[in-house]
Amino acid sequence: MNKLISLAILAGGIVLVVFGVAATKSFTSDISRFFTGSPTDKAIWMLLGGIVAIIVGLAGLSLGKPKGV
């Protein structure tokens, strides 16, 4: 995987995690947590997607082809 693409995926994952954490602290998540015991699905999916993107980005950076090849 190209290092630039891996960096973009990593950055996107970090942004998703930040927005996911902010979404878990929102008013709608508070209401959802009151009735269901968990935050909104949107917040959970942003957190999970961000974590997966971070893992993929880090794997792409660490497992990338050496420069000489």
Summary of the structure (lengths in Angstrom):
residues: 69
radius of gyration: 15.9
end to end distance: 13.1
largest distance: 57.1
contacts: 197
relative contact order: 0.26
helix: 78%
strand: 0%
